[in-house]
């Protein structure tokens, strides 16, 4: 087993070094991310392994605060007639008192870079190119270690990428990588590690293993996320609860089923957050429906359907206007005669009318509540929204989760997948029923089919 590659994340204070490390390690708890300068005061490390073998060690370092003064100090260290190279001059500096006093933070950075195989020079691409950054690069170059500039926050409209590219080229740094730690591109990590492999040829096999493992993990997260959504939809489609025809009993059963569906959706939200290594508080936002890990837009509000572009049919609209309890059915639930449950579950008000008073009058006594098709569509859209947002979100992000409606139209307007129609006739597939008898084999088969439709 070879020793892991050691990388030092270096750069000016408050440019996103800790943010970058959080995103590369998928660890929202690493270090402290803040807009305040000099948040990181000590060197902290993290390790990336594949199959138990450590391949990469990343070290977060304090920000360089006074490179101009440090460079002047280093130039004064040479004695008459000496021509020290960069590492030798730095070693003399690190042994002196100034490294423990005035330049204590800078000394921590230089010690770590000297002990590492290479450095990632993190740049806030929104900042103007100033002389202090050139001095920083000159000081860091004295370590004699390969440096790969990383342009951070390039997703911001205020980035100055062209100016930084020109400035780095004038300093002889032509290899660089674009990487936004808040909204990382899908191939961002691969491009970063591929660029490192050009500088560190001996590390290429380890970096390629790391890239392959991370790609496999991402595909696995996407597959598991789709499965979580499919399980939610099967549970809701197969849900069926008997209720007396007495109005008070119907109202109580409706309220109970709505709450059960809300809770089941919330379980899916929390499972997706955990799958993508985010916490509930990471979903807190003021401008999006997801508040503190919970959806602020009520699942059973017709306005929520409209906002996500779910087509509300005439029967739903009529049912809502008339206060009818057959179709929108108490707002998102379908109420039908028990003997006709398989036929009218999820149907529209027009469907109920097509049976007419003759059939409705024929079947007295118990009726059944089921979840309407429009609510199933909404559940699918909302959870796919969340999964897409989490898939493209960096673990350093502190702002709102940006939710955008999925581009596909099938869940808004097309036919629901056959697995959901089949689930209507199999209440034993739903954990939401009051006395569930899960038929796992058939349920799992339909879940696999539904995953493909997602």
PELINSUL-V399431 format. One record per helix or strand of 3 or more residues. SS is the DSSP state (~ for helix, > for strand). FROM is the first residue (numbers start at 1). LEN is the number of residues. Records with the same first field share a line. If there is no record, write none. Layout:
SS->FROM-LEN ; FROM-LEN
//
This chain:
>->5-6 ; 44-7 ; 53-8 ; 118-7 ; 146-7 ; 176-3 ; 241-3 ; 333-5 ; 367-5
~->17-9 ; 67-9 ; 86-9 ; 97-4 ; 104-11 ; 131-11 ; 161-10 ; 188-12 ; 201-37 ; 247-29 ; 280-4 ; 302-6 ; 314-9 ; 329-4 ; 338-7 ; 349-14 ; 373-19 ; 410-4 ; 418-7 ; 427-3 ; 440-14
//
